[in-house]
Amino acid sequence: MTENSELTAAFTELYGSAPEGVWAAPGRVNLIGEYTDFNDGFVMPLALPHTARAAVARRTDGELRLHSTDVPGGVVRLRVDELAPHQGHGWAAYPAGVVWALREAGHPVTGADIQLTSTVPTGAGLSSSAALEVVTALALNDLFELGLSASELAVIGQRAENVFVGVPCGVMDQMASACCTEGHALYLDTRDLTQRQVPFDLAAHGLRLLVVDTRVKHELGDGAYAERRAGCEAGAAALGLRTLRELPYEGLGAALDTLAEAGVDESVVRYVRHVVSDNERVEQVIALLDAGDVRAAGPVLDAGHVSLRDDLRVSCPELDLVVSAAGGAGALGARMTGGGFGGSAIVLVDEVQADTVAKSVLEAFASAGYAAPRIFPAVPSTGARRLS
């Protein structure tokens, strides 16, 4: 029995009739450009093969029934006309938030039965929540014939997470899940959502990108992410800018002097330096990929990690250990990826050294007394789609 047929069978057993279809949306890993998306900046994610999948059928009675094969417990039953932000619901808040956001936008979603399952690791900084949001949005878009584009579905998912769940994320995760294409990285301008699919065939260059999931769980709703977003907004306001995207890299030094002279909090100064510098690093990586010099992106990844560690201060000992151990074993570059405070790092490595580097990371974790991380290759995969 295939995975889709298993999900269909589970839906049928649970709800008493067959679903109208099965959809999938991937998690993502971000190559470069961290904490830049809510500053209208540049990012460069790629979709992973790991997906959230949903079997769905429409309802017309206003009831929303949600179930996940990955979470203990029964069916979560909600009324679509009673959905409101910050009501809890645990994992179910993500798909429920999408229904709320669609209805708030005026779309006639009258209820649904949804059976979910996911292979995206939770708490790993690989956008498991965005995958749930996007797969739900895509399924409802198809079933209710809403006519929304992939980018519009991503924005719906972001609104669900921002307003309904209460996590002030940018739009990168949802855009990556909705819009990435196989074999490419997504060069995204988060200010206007213009995008370019950039060929990212590492094997052709004899390279591999490893994801190292430290298995250290993080919770972006705990205030640390929100504090950094507020700090970035304070920095932009102090410079008379709408967002930090408006500050060119060439003007960063003078801007930092201005902030220091004005007595702006030191943490805000650091946040500004990271965001503007990371926007520049995205541009550097794009130029290198366009020139076919993928190996030279390694030092840019290293610089990105230093900035996340020292300026944004969102790394942790386990993530730092991945970067140092990989570099010591000959990796071309490495950095933490995602929101930080745990989660995952990426490692760019020559294909022939991939096993050696992975072994060195595992040994470093064992020596430090940490639980073994999960290591797997990042294969640029396709975005959200209907499976059946």
N, C-alpha and C positions, 0 to 999 in steps of 0.2 A: 504494500500500500504506500503510495506517495505521500509526502508531507501535506500536499493540498487535499488529497482525499481523506487523510486522517483528520485534518481540521474540519473539513466538510462533514465527516461522520460525527465528530464531536459536537458540532453545531446542531446537527439533526437530532442527535440523542438528547441534547440539552433543551432545545426549543421546540422539538416535535415536528419540524418541517425542514426542508433543505434550504440553505442560503441561496441568495440570488447571485452570488459570486464570491470570489476570493481575491484580495488585493495584498500588495506588499510594499513596504517602504523601508529603505535602509538606514542604518546608523552611518556615522561619518567619522573621519579623522581629519583634522585640520593640519595642512602642511605648514602654513605660516600665516600670521595675522591674527593675534589673540587679543581679546578685549577691544578690538577695533570696530566690531560691527555696530555696537550701540553708540559709537562715535562717528557714524556715517563713513567709516573707513573701508579699507580693502581687506579681503580675506581670500583664502585659497584652499578650500576643503576638497575632499574626494569621498565618494560613497564607498562603503564597505560591503562585502558580500552578506554580512549579517543583517537580517531584516526583522521587522515586526510584520506579522501577517494577520489579516482580519477576514473572517467569513461574516457576511452581513446580509440582512434582509430588511426591507422597509416595514414600518408599521404606520398605521393611520390613526391610531387611538391616543397618540400623545405619550406613549410609554417608551422609555429607553431602558433596555436591558443589556447589561454588560457583564462579560465573564472572561477571565484569563486563565489559561491552562498553567501559567507560571506562578500564580499567586494563590495561596490557600484561601479557601472560602467559597461561598456560593455566588449566585448571580446578584449583582448590584442592580436594584430597580429604582428608577428615577422618573419623574415627570418632566417632559421637556419645557413645559410652561412654568415650572417652578425652579428651574436651574438659575443659580445666582452665584457670583464670585465668593470665594473664601468660605465655602460650606464644608470643606474637608473632602471626603470620599476616597482618600488615599490614592492608589494608582488609577482608580477610575476617574479621577478629576481631569486627567489628560484627554481621554476621548470625550468625556462629558463636556469639558470646556470647549471642545471643537463644535459640538452641537449647539452650545450656548452662543458661541461667536458667530456661527452661520445664521442662527435665528436673529441675533442682534443686528446683523447686516441685512436683514430682510429676506433671507432665503427660507423657503417653505419646507423645513425639515420637520416632519410630523411624527417622528419616532423611529426606532430601529432596534433590531436584535443584533448584537455584535459578539462574536467569539474571537478572542485575541490570543496570539502566542508570539514569542519573540526569541531570537537568538542573539540580539544585541546585548552585550554584557551591561547590567545595570550598575550605576555608580562608577563607571570606568571612564567617564568623560567622553563617551562615544555617541552621545545623543540618543539614548534609548527613549527618552521622553518625546523628543521631536519625531522619532520614527512612529510612535503611537499616534501622535497628533496628525501627522501627514497621511498615514494609512487610513485613518478614520475620515479625514477630510476628503481624500480621493474617492473612497468608496461612496460616501454620501453625495459627493459631486456627481458621480456617475449615476447612481440610483435615482436621485431626485432631479437629474438633468439640469444642474445649476449653471453649467457653461463656464465655470471658473478655470482660469489658466493655472499652470503649475505654480507660478510666482504668487498668484492670488491665494492659492491654497496654502502656500507657505506663510503668507501674512496672516491668514486665519489661524493657523497653528500657533504663530507667535503671539497673537492677541489672546488666544486661549491660555497660554502659559503666563503671559504678563499679567493679565487682568483676572482671569478665573482662578488660576493656580496661585499666582502671586510671586512668580520668579521674574525679575526684570531683565530677561535675556534679550540679546539682539536677535536678528533674523537669520544669521548664518546657518544655524543647525537645521532649521526648517527648509531653507532654500537648498541646502546640500541634499537633504533627503528627497525633496521634490524634483530637483532640476539636474542633478549630476548625470553624466553619461558614462558608459563603460569605456575604460581606457583613457579617461581624461580627468584632470583636476579642474575645478570650477573657479575661474577668476571672477570674483563678484565685487562690484561696487555697491556697497550697502546703502549709499545715499539715494540712488535712483533704481537700484536692482538690475542695472545692466550687467550682462554676464558674457563671458567668453569661455568656451570649452577648450582647454589647453591639453594637447596630447601629452600623456604621461606614461610612456612605455619604458619603464625602468629596465625590464629584461633586455631590451634592445641595446642598452648601455652597459649591460653586465652588472646592474645594480639591483638592490632590493630595499624596500622600506619596511622595517619591522615595527609592529605595535607591541609595546610592553605594558600590559595592564598590571599595575602594582598590586591590585586587589585591595588597596586602601580606599575605603568608601568615603565619599564626600557628599555634602548636602548644600546645594547652592542657595537654598532658601534660608540659610542660617544667618544671613546679614552681611557676610564678608563680600559676596559678589555685589550686593546692593550698595555697600559702602564705597566700593571702588567705582561703581557707576556714578554715584553722587559726587565723588571726588573729581572724576573727569569732567562732569558737568560744571562743577565749581571752578575748575581750572579754565575751561572755555569761557565762562562768564567773566572771570577776572581779566581775561585778555580781550574782552569785548567781542567774542566769537559765538556763533550759534552752536557749533560743535567743534571738536578738535580737528576734524577733517579739514577745516578751513585754514589750519596752520601748516604751511609748507615746511618740509624738512629743513630747507635752507634757512628758515627763520627761527628754528628751534632754539638755538643758543641765545639769541636776543630775547626770545619769549621767556625762557627760563630765568634770565637775569631780571626781567620785568616782574615776574612772579616773586622772586626772592626779595627784590627791593620793596615790593608792596607788602611784605610780611605774610604772604600766603603760606599756609601750612606746608611743611616739608613733604608730607605724604602726597599732597596734591601735585607738587612740583615733580615728584618721581613718577606719578601716574601720567602726567602730560608727556614727560620724556619717553616713557615706554610706548604710549599710543602712537605718537608721531614717528618714533623710530621704527616701530613695527609696521606701520604703513609703508615706510621706505623699504623695509626688508621684503615685503610682498612684491613691490616693484622690482627689487633686485632679483628675486627668484624668477619672476615672470621673464625678465630679460635673459636670464641664464637658460631657462627652458626654451625660449624662442631661439636662442643661439645654439641649442643642442649641447650646452655645457652643464649637464645635470650634476656632475660631480662637484662642481664649484658651489653648489647650493649648500653643501655640508657646513662650511663655516658660518653661513647665514643662519642656519638652524641653531648652531652653537650660540651665536650672538643673541638670538631670540630667547634662548633659555636663560642666559645671564640676565637679560632685561626682565624677564618674568620672575626670576628669583630675587633679584636685588632691587629693582625699581617697583614692580607691581607687588612683589612679595606674596605670591600665590603658589610657590612650590612647596615641597616638603622633603624630608630626608630621603624617603624612598625614591622620589623622582630624581633628586640630585644624584643619588647613587646610580640609577640607570644611566644617566648622562656621563658620569665620570667613568664608570666601569666600561661602557661601550666605547668611549673615546680612548681609554687605555688599551683596549683590545684591537684598535685599528679602525673603528667606525669613522666614516667621513664627516658625520655630524649628528647631533641628537638634541632634542628639546622636549620638555613637557608639552602636552597638547590638551586643549579643553579648558575648563574653568579652574582646574588646579585643586589644591588642598587634598591631593590624592589623585586617583584616576590613572591616566596613561601617559606614556612618553612615546615618541617616534624616534627611530634610529635609521639613518641612511647609511648603507653599507655595501661594499662590493659583494656580489653574489657569492663568490668563492669564500668569503670570510663570514658569511651570515651565521653559520653554525658556531664558529669560534666565538663570535661576539655574543651570541645568545648564551653560550655556555659560560662565558665570563660574567655576564649579568647574573645568571642563576647562582654562580659560585659566590659572587659578591653579596647577594641577598642572604645566602645561607651563612656566610661568615658574619654578617651583621645580625643574624638572628631573626631575620624577616621571613615571613611566609613566601614560598616560591611565587614569582609573578607568572602570569600567562603571557606567552610570546607567540605572535603569529604574524604572517606577512600581510601588509595592506595591499589589497588588489583593487585598483580603481574599478568600481562596479556601476551598474545602472541605477537610476533613481526610481521613484515610486511608479508602480505600474499595476495593471490588472492582470491577474494570473489565470482566472477562469470566470 
